């Protein structure tokens, strides 16, 4: 039984077995599915957990309320990692009333066939629950159309934020940020945002505007720590990420089959370093999962990509990465690119077409094209590209 603040308890679970979140994003440190329980005159459950962990979940609930019934369940997001325990929960608490918004109930019916005992709330509406109240904020497309957030008002206030302000990583004993080492959490929050929420910068900004002026002592997300000590930092990070603000630095992503394109990338990186860029990250797109590439592309201003021509097209893993970048509407970046070919040139042209049609980043320098092997002339062109990117980045630093 973990009490966060007066009458508000954590009843979530940890998943250290799943290898990839949504079948896509690596979970080297697991993930938490957070649920909360308000034990007052009315008992209110905040979200459920993935159905695989229901036995542990129901034990957590009973540790708090024993045999008492749950009066209300507030659903902030209908993805099954948060709503999956609902059908079983109804077997234990058949009279529970589900609080959500109009779009919640469309999904609730589709996923679980539940159409009765529902209470629809609207933006700004307040419900009294005994010694506390709940105020609801509609935050559509953060990151599904039905998402909302709820402000718990008691002696201290808490914002139940759904997937907003969440991060990857299981909770290893401690729940609240002030009780744990959060060093790992910051990069995992950026990775979570860039992988899951990143496309929806404008809806995140809209949500932050609705919450402007609203005080909360805690942020209770559905993934990651409960934020208390670092509430302001977390909100500030989401504000900057949703505005696509960046830090000075350079990410170089390359594909390579036999090492020649990789050698070109090394020369570009060396030139940028000698020109004064300190934050340089290099990734082989076929070796490092794109989850981490997207995190750092989101974070840093400069991006240089390079790959071989393959089957008269662009090297597959680079094509996938560029598609993922475009899908997230990433903005406010500089880009340079390079490529190689053995007998038919295509990679450099394909990257240029992608940037014109989908990337819309500011082009830096001239693309470098390598035919077969790295010549002295190509080395010089790589160095020039690295220096020109460095000049752009340092001019803003």
C-alpha positions in Angstrom: 0.0 0.0 0.0 1.7 3.2 -1.2 0.0 6.5 -0.2 1.0 9.4 -2.4 -0.8 12.1 -0.4 -3.9 12.2 1.8 -6.3 9.4 0.7 -4.6 9.0 -2.7 -2.9 5.6 -3.3 -0.8 4.1 -6.0 -2.1 0.7 -7.1 -0.2 0.2 -10.4 2.0 -2.6 -11.5 5.4 -3.2 -13.3 6.1 -5.1 -16.5 9.6 -6.3 -16.8 8.8 -9.1 -19.3 7.7 -7.2 -22.4 10.5 -6.6 -24.9 8.8 -3.9 -27.0 6.2 -1.4 -26.1 3.3 -1.5 -28.6 5.4 -4.2 -30.3 7.7 -1.4 -31.6 9.8 0.4 -28.9 12.5 -1.4 -26.8 11.9 -1.7 -23.0 15.4 -2.5 -21.6 14.2 -1.3 -18.2 10.6 -2.4 -18.4 7.6 -0.2 -18.1 5.0 0.6 -15.4 1.2 0.7 -15.8 0.1 3.2 -13.3 -3.3 3.2 -11.6 -4.4 5.2 -8.6 -7.1 4.9 -6.0 -8.9 7.6 -4.0 -10.2 6.2 -0.7 -12.8 8.8 0.6 -16.5 8.9 1.1 -16.6 7.8 -2.6 -14.0 5.4 -3.7 -12.6 6.4 -7.1 -10.2 4.3 -9.2 -8.1 6.1 -11.8 -7.5 4.0 -14.9 -6.7 0.2 -14.8 -3.7 -1.8 -16.0 -2.9 -4.2 -18.8 -5.0 -7.3 -18.3 -2.0 -9.7 -17.9 -1.4 -8.1 -14.5 -4.9 -8.1 -13.2 -4.3 -10.5 -10.3 -1.6 -8.3 -8.8 -3.8 -5.2 -9.6 -6.8 -6.4 -7.7 -4.6 -7.4 -4.7 -3.2 -3.8 -4.7 -6.8 -2.4 -4.7 -7.9 -4.7 -1.8 -4.8 -3.8 0.2 -6.3 -0.2 0.3 -10.1 -0.7 0.5 -10.6 -4.3 1.6 -14.1 -5.4 0.8 -15.5 -1.9 0.1 -16.9 -1.3 -3.3 -15.5 1.1 -5.9 -18.0 3.8 -6.8 -16.3 5.3 -9.9 -13.6 4.5 -12.5 -12.2 7.4 -14.4 -10.7 6.5 -17.7 -8.2 8.9 -19.2 -7.1 6.9 -22.2 -8.6 3.8 -23.8 -5.4 2.0 -25.0 -5.5 -1.5 -23.6 -2.4 -1.0 -21.4 -4.7 1.3 -19.3 -8.2 0.0 -19.9 -7.4 -3.7 -20.4 -8.3 -4.7 -16.8 -11.8 -3.1 -17.1 -13.8 -6.2 -18.2 -12.5 -8.2 -15.3 -12.9 -5.3 -12.9 -16.6 -5.3 -13.7 -16.8 -8.9 -12.5 -15.6 -7.8 -9.1 -17.4 -4.5 -9.0 -20.5 -4.8 -11.2 -22.0 -1.5 -10.0 -19.0 0.6 -10.8 -19.7 3.7 -12.8 -17.3 4.6 -15.6 -16.5 8.3 -16.0 -15.2 9.5 -19.3 -16.1 11.7 -22.3 -18.2 11.1 -25.3 -15.3 9.8 -27.3 -14.3 7.5 -24.4 -17.6 5.7 -24.6 -17.4 5.0 -28.4 -14.2 3.2 -27.7 -15.4 1.6 -24.5 -18.3 0.0 -26.4 -16.1 -1.2 -29.2 -13.4 -2.7 -27.0 -15.4 -4.2 -24.2 -19.1 -3.9 -25.1 -19.8 -1.7 -22.1 -22.6 0.8 -22.6 -24.3 1.1 -19.2 -23.3 2.8 -15.9 -21.4 5.5 -17.6 -21.1 9.2 -16.7 -20.1 11.7 -19.4 -18.1 14.7 -18.4 -17.1 17.8 -20.3 -14.2 20.2 -20.2 -13.9 22.1 -17.0 -16.7 20.1 -15.2 -16.3 19.4 -11.5 -17.6 16.5 -9.5 -17.6 16.4 -5.7 -16.5 13.2 -4.2 -16.7 13.8 -0.4 -13.7 15.6 1.0 -12.2 16.1 -2.5 -13.3 17.0 -5.9 -12.4 16.1 -9.5 -12.1 18.6 -12.3 -11.9 17.3 -15.9 -9.9 18.7 -18.8 -10.3 17.4 -22.3 -6.9 16.9 -24.0 -7.8 15.3 -27.4 -4.9 13.8 -29.4 -2.5 13.5 -26.5 -2.3 11.1 -28.1 -5.7 9.5 -28.9 -8.9 11.4 -29.6 -10.5 10.5 -26.3 -7.6 11.4 -24.0 -8.4 13.7 -21.0 -6.8 14.7 -17.7 -8.3 15.1 -14.2 -7.3 17.4 -11.4 -7.7 15.9 -7.9 -8.3 18.6 -5.3 -7.7 17.6 -1.7 -5.3 18.9 0.9 -2.8 18.6 -1.9 -3.7 18.5 -5.6 -2.7 16.0 -8.2 -3.1 15.9 -11.9 -4.0 12.5 -13.4 -2.5 13.0 -16.8 -3.0 9.8 -18.8 0.0 9.2 -21.0 1.0 12.9 -20.8 4.3 13.4 -18.9 5.0 9.7 -18.9 8.2 7.8 -19.6 9.6 4.3 -20.1 11.0 2.3 -17.3 9.6 0.1 -14.5 9.5 1.5 -11.0 12.0 -0.2 -8.8 10.5 0.1 -5.4 10.1 3.8 -5.2 7.1 5.5 -6.8 7.5 9.3 -6.2 10.4 11.1 -7.8 11.7 12.5 -4.5 12.2 8.9 -3.3 14.1 7.6 -6.3 17.1 8.4 -8.5 15.5 10.0 -11.6 18.7 10.3 -13.6 17.6 7.6 -16.0 14.1 9.0 -16.3 14.9 12.2 -18.3 16.2 10.5 -21.5 13.5 7.9 -21.2 10.9 10.7 -21.0 12.3 12.2 -24.2 12.3 8.7 -25.9 8.8 8.1 -24.8 7.6 11.5 -26.0 9.4 11.2 -29.4 8.3 7.6 -30.0 4.7 7.8 -28.8 3.5 11.4 -28.6 5.9 13.3 -30.8 3.6 13.7 -33.8 1.1 15.7 -31.6 3.0 18.8 -30.7 0.0 21.1 -31.3 -2.4 19.1 -29.2 0.1 19.0 -26.4 0.4 22.8 -26.6 -3.4 23.0 -26.4 -3.4 20.8 -23.4 -0.8 22.9 -21.6 -2.8 26.1 -22.3 -5.8 24.5 -20.7 -3.7 23.7 -17.6 -2.0 27.1 -17.5 -2.7 28.7 -14.1 -3.9 25.3 -12.6 -1.9 24.3 -9.5 -1.0 20.7 -8.9 1.5 19.3 -6.4 1.8 15.9 -8.1 1.6 14.7 -11.7 0.3 11.1 -11.8 1.0 9.8 -15.2 0.1 6.3 -16.5 3.8 5.4 -17.1 6.8 6.2 -15.0 7.3 8.0 -11.7 4.8 10.1 -9.9 6.2 13.6 -10.2 6.3 15.9 -7.2 9.8 17.4 -6.7 10.2 17.9 -10.5 6.7 18.9 -11.5 8.0 22.2 -13.0 10.8 20.5 -14.9 8.5 17.9 -16.4 6.0 20.5 -17.6 8.8 22.6 -19.0 10.2 19.6 -20.9 6.9 18.8 -22.5 6.5 22.5 -23.4 9.8 22.6 -25.2 9.4 19.2 -26.9 5.9 20.0 -28.1 7.3 23.3 -29.6 10.1 21.2 -31.3 12.7 23.2 -29.5 16.2 21.7 -29.8 19.6 21.7 -28.2 22.9 22.5 -30.0 24.3 19.2 -31.2 24.6 16.8 -34.2 23.1 13.4 -34.9 24.7 11.4 -37.7 22.7 8.4 -38.9 24.1 6.2 -41.6 23.6 2.9 -43.3 26.5 0.8 -44.5 27.0 -2.6 -46.2 30.7 -2.9 -46.4 32.0 0.0 -44.4 32.6 2.7 -47.1 29.6 4.8 -46.1 30.5 4.4 -42.5 34.0 5.7 -43.2 32.5 8.8 -44.8 30.4 9.4 -41.7 33.5 9.2 -39.6 35.2 11.9 -41.6 32.1 14.2 -41.3 31.9 13.7 -37.6 35.6 14.4 -37.2 35.4 17.6 -39.1 32.4 18.8 -37.0 34.2 17.9 -33.8 37.4 19.8 -34.8 35.2 22.8 -35.7 33.8 22.9 -32.2 30.7 20.7 -31.9 30.8 18.8 -28.7 27.5 16.9 -28.8 27.8 14.5 -31.6 26.0 11.1 -31.7 26.5 8.6 -34.4 24.2 5.7 -35.2 24.3 2.8 -37.6 20.6 2.6 -38.6 20.8 -1.2 -39.0 22.3 -1.8 -35.6 20.7 0.7 -33.1 16.9 0.6 -32.7 15.3 3.6 -34.3 13.6 4.4 -31.0 16.9 5.9 -29.7 17.6 7.6 -33.0 14.3 9.4 -32.9 14.9 10.4 -29.3 18.2 12.2 -30.2 16.9 13.6 -33.5 14.1 15.2 -31.5 16.6 16.6 -29.0 19.4 18.0 -31.2 19.3 20.6 -33.9 21.6 19.1 -36.5 21.0 16.0 -38.5 23.2 14.4 -41.2 22.0 11.2 -42.8 23.8 9.0 -45.3 23.3 5.6 -46.9 24.1 3.5 -49.9 22.0 3.0 -53.0 20.3 -0.4 -52.8 18.4 -2.1 -55.6 18.3 1.2 -57.4 16.7 2.8 -54.4 17.5 4.0 -50.9 19.0 1.6 -48.4 16.0 0.1 -46.6 16.7 1.0 -43.0 17.4 4.6 -43.9 14.2 4.8 -45.9 12.3 3.5 -42.8 14.0 6.1 -40.5 13.2 9.0 -42.8 9.6 7.8 -42.9 9.5 7.7 -39.1 10.9 11.3 -38.9 8.3 12.6 -41.3 5.5 10.8 -39.5 6.3 12.8 -36.3 6.3 16.2 -38.1 9.7 17.0 -36.6 10.6 20.6 -37.2 13.3 23.2 -36.7 16.3 21.2 -37.8 19.3 21.6 -40.1 20.0 18.7 -42.4 22.9 17.5 -44.5 23.3 14.2 -46.4 25.6 11.9 -48.2 25.4 8.6 -50.0 27.3 6.0 -52.0 26.8 3.7 -54.9 28.6 1.0 -56.7 27.1 1.0 -60.2 23.9 3.1 -60.1 23.4 6.4 -58.3 20.2 6.9 -56.3 20.7 7.4 -52.5 21.7 11.0 -52.5 18.9 12.0 -54.9 16.3 10.0 -52.8 17.3 11.8 -49.6 17.0 15.2 -51.3 13.6 14.3 -52.6 12.5 13.2 -49.2 13.6 16.4 -47.6 11.8 18.5 -50.2 8.6 16.6 -50.0 8.5 15.5 -46.3 11.3 16.7 -44.2 11.3 20.4 -44.9 14.5 20.8 -42.9 17.0 23.6 -43.7 19.6 22.2 -46.0 23.2 22.7 -45.0 26.1 22.3 -47.4 26.2 20.3 -50.6 25.4 16.6 -50.5 28.4 14.2 -50.7 28.2 11.3 -53.2 30.7 8.6 -53.1 31.2 6.3 -56.1 32.5 2.8 -55.0 35.2 3.8 -52.5 36.3 6.8 -50.5 38.6 8.9 -52.6 40.7 11.9 -51.5 38.2 14.2 -53.2 35.3 12.6 -51.4 37.1 12.9 -48.0 37.5 16.6 -48.6 33.8 16.9 -49.4 32.9 15.1 -46.2 35.1 17.4 -44.2 33.5 20.4 -45.9 30.0 19.1 -45.0 31.0 18.5 -41.4 32.5 22.0 -41.1 29.5 23.7 -42.6 27.1 21.9 -40.3 29.3 22.9 -37.3 29.3 26.6 -38.4 25.4 26.5 -38.5 25.1 24.9 -35.1 27.7 27.1 -33.4 26.2 30.3 -34.8 23.1 29.5 -32.7 24.9 28.3 -29.6 
